[in-house]
Amino acid sequence: MRFLTGTFTTLALLASAFSPANAAPSQGAHGVTVRPADGETVVAGAPFPFEYAPANACHDGYTPIGVYIGREAPSFEKDVQDNGHLRPGSFIFQFGDWLIPNFGLPPSQPPPPPPAIFLPEFPNVANNTKLYFTVVETSINCPPGPPAVSPKYGLETTSVVYVTLV
């Protein structure tokens, strides 16, 4: 009887640990923002170069990314939602969601990120303000194992200096 009680207790604990009610975003590897470089100046109302090298830690054929800019560097625990997007209010602007093809695969939908991104003007942001350019990378097909969680999200942030020409 003692054996059965211990077994059922262990099974109940395992079930609750992996139940959807306890689901939270799972943190994974992230790549590197090549452009803009850390500390680079970006001009309001103009395009700036964009390049992101994904970690692709789970060897997915395609790597989904979401790209944002905000006043503060986001925190994974506080700002990444279980759908892989940043929490509303944790960013000023979302540039878009793109799909990076890996291993020479052809582009798919959504398309790959463009080589340059247009930076809108932010009326409530002063000239020469440090902002944070953030990429959320999604790994979809992570292999099973402890913990068997998929998808996983990586959070990569680079600081930029926001400049207005007016």
Order of alpha helices (4+ residues) and beta strands (2+ residues): alpha-beta-beta-beta-beta-beta-beta-alpha-beta-beta-beta-beta
